[in-house]
Amino acid sequence: MNNALSKRAGRFRIGTALAGACALVILNACGGVDAVADHPGAASMASAGDDASIAPAASDLRPKMLVLGSRKGFVASALIPVLPAGTEDDYELLLIGDADQGSDASLALVQRALDKGKQVVFDAASDGSGRSTHGAILRDIVGTRIDVAAVRVQKADVGYYVTPIDPPAVAAAKFQDAALRGETPNSNSVQSVFGVPDPEAAR
C-alpha cells in the first residue's frame, strides 16, 4: 500500500495550492465545528414563481452514502442507519473504512470523488484501536497529515476542507465540559458534522 501511495504522490500533490490547503486544514482542525458542515443537498434553491424549482415536501434531501471497506468504525455505525445507501453512480458521500487496508482501486475512487466535489470520510479503525487508518492517504491527497480518529474531506476553491470527527466519548466529554462551564458546546460529533439525529437524544 505504501509503495502504491508513493507512486501516486506526484499525482495527488496539489502543487501551488498547497499553502491554501494547509491553511484550510489548520483552520478546520483547530476551530471546532466546521463552518461548512452542512452536507450537499441540505437545502434547495427556489425562485419566486418557478414551481419546478421547489423541492416537494416529501423529497429526501439526505445525501446517499457509498461505503467501502469495514462498516464497524464509529462514523459508519452512526451514519448507516440514518442515510440512504448509494451506488457508484449516484452517491454523494463516500465513506472508507480501514482505508490503510484498501486497494489501489479504492484510492483512485477517493480521488475521483474529491475531484467531483463529493464528500469523502475516512473512518476510524474498525477494531477500536487508535491506529491511524488514513494518515498516509491524507498526506498524499491533501498535502498534510492530521492525527485524528476520523476525518471528512471535501474539495475547496483552493485546496481542501478537512474536518476532524470526534469519537462519541470525546464528543460527550466536550459537551459535558461545556455544560459545566456554561458555554456553548463546540464538538465535531458525527451528528454535528453531518446534521443527522443523535440516537441517544431520541431515547
Salt bridges, closest charged atoms under 4 A:
ASP34 OD2 - ARG152 NH2 3.15
ASP60 OD2 - ARG62 NH2 2.65
ASP90 OD2 - LYS64 NZ 3.13
ASP98 OD1 - ARG131 NH2 3.11
ASP100 OD2 - ARG131 NE 2.77
ASP115 OD1 - LYS155 NZ 3.85
ASP127 OD2 - ARG131 NH1 3.32
ASP140 OD1 - ARG13 NH2 3.93
ASP140 OD1 - ARG139 NE 3.94
ASP166 OD2 - LYS174 NZ 2.98
ASP177 OD2 - ARG181 NE 3.03
GLU200 OE2 - ARG203 NH1 3.34
